[in-house]
Amino acid sequence: MATRGVVKRKPAVAEPLADGATDSAANDSPKRLRGGKADDEVRALPMDNVVDVAEFHTTLEAALHPIRQGLTDREAQISSLHNVAKDLMCHWDLWIGEHCHRILELEAYVHSHCHTDPYTHGDEGQRSCGVWYFHRQGTTFKSGSFKGLDLACGDSATGTSAGLLIRSVTEEQDSGTPELTEGPCLVVDRILRLCGQPSIQAFVAGRTAAELPAATTEGLCLRRSAVPRTDRVWTAPRVGLVLRAEQEAKTHSAGRPIDFIVRPYRFSTAPWLLRKFRAGFVATDHVHDPDNAAGRLHLLKLPNGREYRDSVEAGRAAGNPERFVDKKIATQNELCELVGASTTV
């Protein structure tokens, strides 16, 4: 059902809806229509003008379309994910409670017939598009440092499970210095705090991922940026993955780990602000654009940047990425060596 409403720039945080209720656009003040049906409930959304909610869903899903279809163009898989990440980080804002944020860092996980990334969870929540998926372990939500939130962008009809993991966000402050929240679990903690919820269970309130649309979920929604940004998007291998032997079934989904372990599916518009494995951005830039990477090295503000490039070349010279099987990458140099070794496969 398409609903319309005039809404404020900053959304009010209202009480969670009862199980099974849905959110839609509203007037300036959150209120409930007296129609007696959940579909008739309307809430305030952080927009500056009148919007058609159905049209907005379509706009978001259009941005995610290449992933939803399963990255069917094999030659353009990396560039397709890069383009989606750039669109989200440069043309969309993430509203958490009444606070406008930018997505500063995210990672892509996609498993389909054409893109068998074994590190994709493959949870049912990742088989919908344009919805929020809080990471689960079986029937419960992951807790502690294992918490995470994806913008799900899969499709059960195409057999695609996919999620864009939000790793870091920033909020502009009156001081002019953005407040950075880095790490998937800390992002979830921030969402819960700003929405006044004690837990993921309380925030979700019995709803499935498919019932948490990113366009209309109260307290957590994406909006097109009023002023698009033009930041460069840097890429790196994803954080915390372990290379597994192909036949050991130690990954979430089927696929060859060696084909995906260092793919540049980590994206950031400001990697110099991040603490976690920044060397991966140096390594990826060196491998994929060696003619120009040296001239950009100073932008990453890493004092050991040249050393990391040397580690990539050392890994390339040694080859044999199998030596990293079941080994947790503990240092920046190890990550760079793995990147170099993986280029020999």
C-alpha angles and dihedrals in degrees: 000000000000113000128181134208146160108242142182128257091244120043123227117236107235132185115286114267120248117265111292096017120128135212128231139163122298147173125280094288124050109248142148124242114228096237094113095231129103090227089064094058114110130191138186116268128198099251133123098218145020112299136185105230094206090052091049091052087052092052092052094045090049089057090052095041099109090055095042089056090054100254090281094176098081093189092055102041096112094042092046092055090045091053093049091049092049091050093051096045098042105032105032136062125208113223114204110184104313094334127100115219138180121225103237100175136016141162129218125225118180130167119183140132089275099037113040101185104174092199092068112108094225092207118160088248090066092059094076127075129234096008136113118258118190109202115261138197105207108306096345135070118254113254141201116013090348094069116118143161127217131191092226115221106169133112128218090208092061094037091244124147111188143157139174105217112216105222103167139014135181132207122201114240131205087248089063093242112113117233109235123209108190127188131042096256093048090050089055090047089053092050092052093046096048091045092048094238124140096210146003088257090057093047094048092044095197096312123135122230089260088060093055103074113188090223098058113014108132111249095006120062143135121234132182110258116252089220114031116223127226101207121150112248114225122202136210141158114286118267125256101008120143122210109241131193111260098243100039097089092220095134129082096248140017119278144090110292093201089062093056109025095098102021108138096251097134111093132190137164092204111027091162088072093056127090103195116092097322088168088077089072090053092048095048094047090049093051099042101036108018095160093062104023095087091058091053097045094097090059091067091057094219114148090204096048096122090047090055091052088052089052090054090054091046090054091047091051093048094044115177102111088184087083086074095056111131090358118131109225105237105169138044091241092053090054091051092048090051090051090052094045092049091059089068095062 
